């Protein structure tokens, strides 16, 4: 029988162009020559680990390497090796034991069998610390806290992130990181209060952070003071809100800087000149500051907030004074002509006490009203408010609705306009640019702090090209800086006067 089969195979092999399939353990016949089957004709060996990556803590007992093998019925032998025995060892049964922090690769391999080639696969092992305190020593000064954010602790050269959390009226001051040998590591600030560094070879790592007080709230009696921005930087907007007790009204708000200089902050006013219980100023360079507020008893519960303790008869309302007669608009000052023009055109008004308030911050509502009046106070097509914080009967209601319909202004959030927020330099220039139809601008690199992608880049370039605005020094524009009444009046005067 074997001779018959061999004769048949030989006959088939001699047929021109015929290639017989080859299996392990058989012979290949080519022409009349008989040769032994080569090793490469064996089937592929398929060893596959079930888990390709495992993370262990240093104190874990270990893990068993598990896998599948398509040659398992032949009961082959397996060999396990570790690329870094100083990090993780593996015994002859495939049990992996963590030794030290780091990474290792566990390889499983098996020799060739009668019908299969040799095969193998590998599993990655990461060994990490158990607790943050083993790897990091954190020293946080008074005024804040520090926390490492990595949930799975890193190994050498991996990135470590940590956040600083200043308490109210504090900011992060100094940040230093050292390895176990006292070598200072490079720390990169990703954003406010978020830092990164690469883990060194030597542990533990010392993270040292100090915090600096920027504001000290003074004690108050008969009322409460709220400071809105508890982490403001120099030059940024700061607001103070006062809440008098029943029978009391707002008195004074003063700011004392680090040099001991004290100035009184005037309350924000509505368009008709009435005082509010809100105060605004820009954070000075000389920090820390102390903010103090006083509250004054009313003569009777009927006295409105802001009423004088010693009221005097008020004269009949007089016509609005010319700019030159405003007590706080000196003759020859840089905004004198602008205030005179804006007053004559009915764009701005004084405060009712023969003052103009040139250095007072201008709110978003006031800025839109100025543009609206400069455009002839057109009636909006609808009086249905687009913003829940813009009452239809407010002095700025028609102006805001008109500006929305004309595409001049938008909200700061869905349904919110923020009428009492200070109008920034970037915002007022953008409003004016939109009022002119958002003309195209060829040169767009007027100031380095108004980069590509900034909401006001084209508007600032347009305004600078028409000499409507100047920088704030050092070639900068300061788009987030607040605008005063005199500044906005001057911009309008240069554009329309």
GIGI-V985739 format. One record per residue. N is the residue number from 1. RES is the residue in one letter. PHI is phi in radians with two decimals (NA if undefined). D_FIRST is the distance of its C-alpha to the first C-alpha in Angstrom with 2 decimals. Layout:
((N & RES & PHI & D_FIRST) (N & RES & PHI & D_FIRST))
This chain:
((1 & X & NA & 0.00) (2 & X & -1.04 & 3.86) (3 & X & -1.16 & 5.37) (4 & X & -1.12 & 5.07) (5 & X & -1.11 & 6.38) (6 & X & -1.11 & 8.66) (7 & X & -1.12 & 9.85) (8 & X & -1.15 & 10.71) (9 & X & -1.07 & 12.56) (10 & X & -1.12 & 14.25) (11 & X & -1.13 & 15.37) (12 & X & -1.14 & 16.76) (13 & X & -1.15 & 18.48) (14 & X & -1.38 & 20.21) (15 & X & -1.18 & 21.85) (16 & X & -1.07 & 25.49) (17 & X & 1.31 & 26.67) (18 & X & -1.64 & 23.39) (19 & X & -2.09 & 23.16) (20 & X & -1.43 & 20.16) (21 & X & -1.13 & 21.05) (22 & X & -2.06 & 20.79) (23 & X & -2.25 & 20.39) (24 & X & -1.06 & 21.15) (25 & X & 1.60 & 18.43) (26 & X & -1.89 & 16.41) (27 & X & -1.96 & 17.10) (28 & X & -1.71 & 19.31) (29 & X & -1.95 & 18.67) (30 & X & -2.20 & 21.92) (31 & X & 1.10 & 22.13) (32 & X & -1.84 & 20.47) (33 & X & -1.71 & 21.48) (34 & X & -1.88 & 19.29) (35 & X & -2.20 & 21.55) (36 & X & -1.32 & 21.45) (37 & X & -1.14 & 22.29) (38 & X & -1.39 & 26.08) (39 & X & -1.07 & 28.09) (40 & X & -1.15 & 29.55) (41 & X & -1.39 & 26.30) (42 & X & -1.26 & 26.66) (43 & X & -1.24 & 28.10) (44 & X & -1.24 & 31.92) (45 & X & -1.58 & 33.57) (46 & X & -2.06 & 36.24) (47 & X & -1.77 & 38.94) (48 & X & -2.38 & 42.09) (49 & X & -1.25 & 45.28) (50 & X & -1.39 & 46.86) (51 & X & -2.21 & 50.40) (52 & X & -1.47 & 50.99) (53 & X & -2.55 & 54.68) (54 & X & -2.33 & 56.67) (55 & X & -1.93 & 60.40) (56 & X & -2.07 & 61.67) (57 & X & -1.44 & 65.18) (58 & X & -1.05 & 65.97) (59 & X & -1.66 & 66.51) (60 & X & -1.15 & 63.36) (61 & X & -1.20 & 61.01) (62 & X & 2.40 & 58.02) (63 & X & -2.62 & 54.90) (64 & X & -1.65 & 51.17) (65 & X & -1.30 & 48.70) (66 & X & -2.09 & 46.26) (67 & X & -2.79 & 43.23) (68 & X & -2.08 & 39.87) (69 & X & -2.56 & 36.56) (70 & X & -1.25 & 33.32) (71 & X & -1.81 & 31.42) (72 & X & -0.97 & 33.28) (73 & X & -1.03 & 30.31) (74 & X & -1.48 & 29.34) (75 & X & 0.87 & 32.85) (76 & X & -1.35 & 33.96) (77 & X & -1.62 & 37.26) (78 & X & -2.17 & 40.23) (79 & X & -2.14 & 43.22) (80 & X & -2.00 & 46.61) (81 & X & -2.38 & 49.34) (82 & X & -1.98 & 52.85) (83 & X & -1.27 & 54.41) (84 & X & -2.51 & 57.85) (85 & X & -1.05 & 57.91) (86 & X & -1.24 & 61.71) (87 & X & -1.77 & 61.41) (88 & X & -2.63 & 58.42) (89 & X & -1.82 & 56.08) (90 & X & -2.41 & 52.60) (91 & X & -1.65 & 50.99) (92 & X & -1.22 & 47.37) (93 & X & -1.64 & 47.00) (94 & X & 1.61 & 48.19) (95 & X & -1.52 & 51.75) (96 & X & -1.75 & 54.30) (97 & X & -2.08 & 57.91) (98 & X & -1.23 & 60.82) (99 & X & -2.10 & 63.05) (100 & X & -2.61 & 65.47) (101 & X & -1.17 & 66.35) (102 & X & 2.65 & 64.05) (103 & X & -2.22 & 60.57) (104 & X & -2.57 & 57.19) (105 & X & -2.05 & 53.57) (106 & X & -1.71 & 50.97) (107 & X & -1.89 & 47.51) (108 & X & -1.95 & 44.27) (109 & X & -2.49 & 41.20) (110 & X & -2.55 & 37.77) (111 & X & -1.27 & 35.45) (112 & X & -1.18 & 32.01) (113 & X & -1.98 & 29.02) (114 & X & -1.07 & 25.33) (115 & X & -1.95 & 25.02) (116 & X & -2.25 & 28.76) (117 & X & -1.29 & 31.58) (118 & X & -1.22 & 34.83) (119 & X & -2.54 & 37.34) (120 & X & -3.04 & 40.93) (121 & X & -2.76 & 44.01) (122 & X & -2.53 & 47.67) (123 & X & -2.31 & 50.65) (124 & X & -1.47 & 54.29) (125 & X & -2.15 & 56.91) (126 & X & -2.05 & 60.68) (127 & X & -1.93 & 63.05) (128 & X & -2.26 & 66.57) (129 & X & -1.24 & 69.86) (130 & X & -1.50 & 70.70) (131 & X & -2.32 & 74.23) (132 & X & -0.99 & 76.41) (133 & X & -1.16 & 78.97) (134 & X & -1.31 & 76.60) (135 & X & -1.71 & 76.02) (136 & X & -2.20 & 79.35) (137 & X & -1.86 & 82.96) (138 & X & -1.85 & 85.01) (139 & X & -2.06 & 88.76) (140 & X & -1.88 & 90.40) (141 & X & -1.30 & 94.13) (142 & X & -1.08 & 96.69) (143 & X & 1.84 & 96.24) (144 & X & -3.13 & 92.50) (145 & X & -2.40 & 89.03) (146 & X & -2.33 & 85.74) (147 & X & -2.49 & 82.19) (148 & X & -1.38 & 78.80) (149 & X & -1.61 & 76.70) (150 & X & -1.10 & 73.16) (151 & X & -1.28 & 71.54) (152 & X & -1.80 & 68.64) (153 & X & -1.13 & 70.23) (154 & X & -1.40 & 69.11) (155 & X & -1.93 & 67.77) (156 & X & -0.90 & 69.02) (157 & X & 1.29 & 69.96) (158 & X & -1.35 & 69.44) (159 & X & -1.43 & 72.42) (160 & X & -1.87 & 74.82) (161 & X & -1.99 & 77.12) (162 & X & -2.49 & 80.30) (163 & X & -2.06 & 83.13) (164 & X & -1.84 & 86.81) (165 & X & -2.17 & 88.80) (166 & X & -1.20 & 92.53) (167 & X & -1.26 & 94.94) (168 & X & -0.98 & 97.46) (169 & X & 1.30 & 99.86) (170 & X & -2.14 & 97.67) (171 & X & -2.32 & 95.28) (172 & X & -1.18 & 92.66) (173 & X & -1.87 & 94.40) (174 & X & -1.86 & 92.55) (175 & X & -2.22 & 88.78) (176 & X & -2.38 & 87.42) (177 & X & -2.32 & 84.03) (178 & X & -2.27 & 83.43) (179 & X & -1.45 & 80.42) (180 & X & -1.13 & 80.60) (181 & X & -1.58 & 82.17) (182 & X & 1.51 & 84.98) (183 & X & -1.44 & 83.66) (184 & X & -1.35 & 84.64) (185 & X & -1.65 & 81.75) (186 & X & -1.29 & 81.91) (187 & X & -2.07 & 82.41) (188 & X & -1.95 & 81.99) (189 & X & -1.49 & 83.92) (190 & X & -1.38 & 81.68) (191 & X & -2.75 & 84.41) (192 & X & -0.98 & 87.43) (193 & X & 1.21 & 86.70) (194 & X & -2.18 & 82.98) (195 & X & -2.30 & 81.88) (196 & X & -2.41 & 78.70) (197 & X & -2.69 & 77.74) (198 & X & -1.63 & 74.61) (199 & X & -1.17 & 73.82) (200 & X & -1.45 & 74.44) (201 & X & -1.30 & 72.66) (202 & X & -1.77 & 75.44) (203 & X & -2.16 & 76.36) (204 & X & -1.32 & 78.29) (205 & X & -1.74 & 79.84) (206 & X & -1.64 & 83.54) (207 & X & -1.93 & 84.46) (208 & X & -2.07 & 88.22) (209 & X & -2.33 & 89.93) (210 & X & -1.99 & 93.64) (211 & X & -2.14 & 95.30) (212 & X & -2.17 & 98.64) (213 & X & -1.29 & 101.09) (214 & X & -2.00 & 102.25) (215 & X & -2.43 & 104.36) (216 & X & -2.08 & 106.68) (217 & X & -1.31 & 107.91) (218 & X & -1.33 & 111.52) (219 & X & -1.23 & 112.73) (220 & X & -2.16 & 114.10) (221 & X & -2.22 & 116.62) (222 & X & 1.19 & 117.08) (223 & X & 3.01 & 113.92) (224 & X & -2.17 & 110.37) (225 & X & -1.98 & 109.00) (226 & X & -2.05 & 105.45) (227 & X & -1.79 & 104.02) (228 & X & -1.26 & 101.18) (229 & X & -1.76 & 99.33) (230 & X & -1.50 & 98.77) (231 & X & -2.32 & 96.86) (232 & X & -1.21 & 98.68) (233 & X & -1.69 & 98.83) (234 & X & -0.95 & 101.90) (235 & X & 1.54 & 102.77) (236 & X & -1.55 & 100.86) (237 & X & -1.17 & 102.47) (238 & X & -2.35 & 103.80) (239 & X & -2.14 & 105.18) (240 & X & -2.21 & 107.36) (241 & X & -1.98 & 108.01) (242 & X & -1.94 & 110.96) (243 & X & -2.24 & 111.26) (244 & X & -1.22 & 114.87) (245 & X & -1.26 & 115.78) (246 & X & -1.05 & 117.97) (247 & X & 1.58 & 121.48) (248 & X & -2.23 & 120.38) (249 & X & -2.29 & 119.47) (250 & X & -1.17 & 117.74) (251 & X & -1.79 & 119.88) (252 & X & -2.26 & 118.49) (253 & X & -2.22 & 115.18) (254 & X & -2.18 & 115.31) (255 & X & -2.19 & 112.74) (256 & X & -2.00 & 113.42) (257 & X & -1.56 & 111.18) (258 & X & -1.17 & 110.42) (259 & X & -1.48 & 113.58) (260 & X & 1.67 & 115.78) (261 & X & -1.26 & 116.62) (262 & X & -2.10 & 117.00) (263 & X & -2.37 & 117.09) (264 & X & -1.58 & 117.54) (265 & X & -1.76 & 114.94) (266 & X & -1.40 & 116.28) (267 & X & -1.27 & 114.67) (268 & X & -1.19 & 112.74) (269 & X & -2.10 & 114.80) (270 & X & -1.35 & 114.13) (271 & X & -1.10 & 115.24) (272 & X & -1.49 & 118.59) (273 & X & 1.65 & 119.28) (274 & X & -1.28 & 118.66) (275 & X & -1.34 & 117.25) (276 & X & -1.88 & 113.93) (277 & X & -1.75 & 112.67) (278 & X & -1.97 & 110.04) (279 & X & -2.26 & 110.53) (280 & X & -2.35 & 108.60) (281 & X & -2.75 & 108.57) (282 & X & -1.73 & 106.26) (283 & X & -1.04 & 105.04) (284 & X & -1.33 & 107.04) (285 & X & -1.30 & 105.68) (286 & X & -1.51 & 107.63) (287 & X & -1.80 & 105.52) (288 & X & -1.45 & 105.77) (289 & X & -2.10 & 108.18) (290 & X & -2.07 & 110.08) (291 & X & -1.91 & 110.57) (292 & X & -2.14 & 113.50) (293 & X & -2.38 & 114.73) (294 & X & -2.15 & 117.90) (295 & X & -2.22 & 118.91) (296 & X & -2.06 & 122.48) (297 & X & -1.22 & 124.17) (298 & X & -1.42 & 125.33) (299 & X & -1.20 & 128.95) (300 & X & -2.64 & 127.88) (301 & X & -1.02 & 124.66) (302 & X & -1.34 & 125.64) (303 & X & -1.13 & 125.32) (304 & X & -1.28 & 122.19) (305 & X & -0.95 & 119.74) (306 & X & 1.59 & 121.15) (307 & X & -1.29 & 124.77) (308 & X & -1.29 & 127.42) (309 & X & -1.25 & 129.14) (310 & X & -2.19 & 132.47) (311 & X & -1.12 & 132.20) (312 & X & -2.15 & 134.86) (313 & X & -1.00 & 135.91) (314 & X & -1.67 & 133.69) (315 & X & -1.23 & 135.25) (316 & X & -1.06 & 134.45) (317 & X & -0.95 & 131.25) (318 & X & -1.85 & 132.03) (319 & X & -0.99 & 130.32) (320 & X & -1.04 & 127.35) (321 & X & -1.20 & 128.67) (322 & X & -1.21 & 127.82) (323 & X & -0.98 & 125.36) (324 & X & -1.14 & 128.20) (325 & X & -1.63 & 129.73) (326 & X & -1.20 & 126.59) (327 & X & -1.13 & 127.51) (328 & X & -1.83 & 124.06) (329 & X & -2.09 & 123.76) (330 & X & -1.12 & 125.89) (331 & X & -1.09 & 127.50) (332 & X & 1.52 & 125.53) (333 & X & -1.25 & 122.24) (334 & X & -1.15 & 119.05) (335 & X & -1.88 & 118.47) (336 & X & -1.04 & 122.13) (337 & X & -1.13 & 121.84) (338 & X & -1.14 & 118.55) (339 & X & -1.16 & 120.01) (340 & X & -1.07 & 123.17) (341 & X & -1.14 & 121.14) (342 & X & -1.15 & 118.76) (343 & X & -1.19 & 121.70) (344 & X & -1.10 & 123.61) (345 & X & -1.43 & 120.57) (346 & X & 1.32 & 120.07) (347 & X & -1.41 & 116.61) (348 & X & -2.26 & 117.49) (349 & X & -2.28 & 120.20) (350 & X & -1.37 & 121.87) (351 & X & -1.64 & 121.48) (352 & X & 1.59 & 124.85) (353 & X & -2.11 & 126.56) (354 & X & 1.08 & 127.34) (355 & X & -2.21 & 124.11) (356 & X & -1.87 & 120.98) (357 & X & 1.24 & 118.45) (358 & X & -1.12 & 117.00) (359 & X & -1.67 & 114.78) (360 & X & -1.32 & 113.48) (361 & X & -1.14 & 109.80) (362 & X & -1.73 & 109.13) (363 & X & -1.42 & 106.78) (364 & X & -1.09 & 104.22) (365 & X & -1.11 & 106.50) (366 & X & -1.11 & 109.50) (367 & X & -1.11 & 107.59) (368 & X & -1.17 & 106.45) (369 & X & -1.09 & 110.01) (370 & X & -1.06 & 111.36) (371 & X & -1.10 & 108.94) (372 & X & -1.10 & 109.76) (373 & X & -1.15 & 113.52) (374 & X & -1.11 & 113.15) (375 & X & -1.64 & 111.42) (376 & X & 1.69 & 114.34) (377 & X & 0.90 & 113.15) (378 & X & -1.18 & 111.26) (379 & X & -1.34 & 110.52) (380 & X & -1.22 & 106.83) (381 & X & -1.28 & 105.47) (382 & X & -2.45 & 104.43) (383 & X & -1.86 & 105.80) (384 & X & -1.43 & 102.70) (385 & X & -1.11 & 101.69) (386 & X & -1.49 & 98.23) (387 & X & -2.18 & 98.54) (388 & X & -1.25 & 99.31) (389 & X & -1.76 & 101.46) (390 & X & -2.15 & 103.69) (391 & X & -1.07 & 106.26) (392 & X & -1.08 & 107.49) (393 & X & -1.66 & 111.10) (394 & X & -1.32 & 110.76) (395 & X & -1.12 & 112.62) (396 & X & -1.86 & 109.35) (397 & X & -1.00 & 107.66) (398 & X & -1.12 & 108.51) (399 & X & -1.12 & 107.79) (400 & X & -1.16 & 104.29) (401 & X & -1.10 & 103.44) (402 & X & -1.08 & 104.71) (403 & X & -1.15 & 102.69) (404 & X & -1.15 & 99.51) (405 & X & -1.10 & 100.08) (406 & X & -1.51 & 100.68) (407 & X & 1.28 & 97.51) (408 & X & -1.53 & 99.62) (409 & X & -2.36 & 98.60) (410 & X & -2.29 & 95.68) (411 & X & -1.51 & 95.22) (412 & X & -1.58 & 94.00) (413 & X & -2.86 & 91.63) (414 & X & -0.94 & 90.94) (415 & X & 1.30 & 94.32) (416 & X & -2.28 & 96.13) (417 & X & -1.82 & 98.62) (418 & X & 1.05 & 100.15) (419 & X & -1.12 & 103.70) (420 & X & -1.62 & 105.19) (421 & X & -1.34 & 102.68) (422 & X & -1.11 & 104.13) (423 & X & -1.34 & 103.27) (424 & X & -1.46 & 101.52) (425 & X & -1.09 & 102.29) (426 & X & -1.14 & 98.93) (427 & X & -1.19 & 99.52) (428 & X & -1.15 & 103.01) (429 & X & -1.17 & 101.96) (430 & X & -1.17 & 98.98) (431 & X & -1.06 & 101.25) (432 & X & -1.17 & 103.67) (433 & X & -1.09 & 100.89) (434 & X & -1.17 & 99.56) (435 & X & -1.03 & 103.11) (436 & X & -1.55 & 103.20) (437 & X & 1.59 & 99.96) (438 & X & 0.92 & 97.52) (439 & X & -1.09 & 98.20) (440 & X & -1.17 & 95.48) (441 & X & -2.21 & 95.92) (442 & X & -1.47 & 94.80) (443 & X & -1.55 & 95.40) (444 & X & -2.17 & 93.87) (445 & X & -2.03 & 94.15) (446 & X & -1.25 & 97.71) (447 & X & -2.41 & 97.09) (448 & X & -1.19 & 94.24) (449 & X & -1.59 & 94.32) (450 & X & -2.16 & 93.58) (451 & X & -1.37 & 90.01) (452 & X & -1.02 & 87.66) (453 & X & 1.65 & 86.56) (454 & X & -1.21 & 89.87) (455 & X & -1.07 & 91.33) (456 & X & -2.00 & 94.62) (457 & X & -1.05 & 93.52) (458 & X & -1.14 & 94.61) (459 & X & -1.12 & 97.74) (460 & X & -1.14 & 98.85) (461 & X & -1.09 & 98.29) (462 & X & -1.10 & 100.25) (463 & X & -1.17 & 103.11) (464 & X & -1.15 & 103.26) (465 & X & -1.14 & 103.35) (466 & X & -1.73 & 106.38) (467 & X & 1.06 & 108.05) (468 & X & -1.46 & 108.02) (469 & X & -2.35 & 106.58) (470 & X & -2.12 & 106.61) (471 & X & -1.34 & 104.38) (472 & X & -1.80 & 105.19) (473 & X & 2.02 & 105.22) (474 & X & 1.03 & 102.78) (475 & X & 1.30 & 101.38) (476 & X & -1.79 & 100.03) (477 & X & -1.86 & 100.58) (478 & X & 1.01 & 99.72) (479 & X & -1.12 & 98.29) (480 & X & -1.54 & 98.03) (481 & X & -1.20 & 101.63) (482 & X & -1.30 & 104.11) (483 & X & -1.86 & 106.79) (484 & X & -1.67 & 110.48) (485 & X & -1.07 & 112.97) (486 & X & -1.21 & 114.61) (487 & X & -1.18 & 111.32) (488 & X & -1.16 & 110.14) (489 & X & -1.07 & 113.63) (490 & X & -1.19 & 113.65) (491 & X & -1.08 & 110.24) (492 & X & -1.12 & 111.49) (493 & X & -1.13 & 114.76) (494 & X & -1.14 & 113.00) (495 & X & -1.50 & 110.86) (496 & X & -2.09 & 113.45) (497 & X & -1.32 & 116.87))
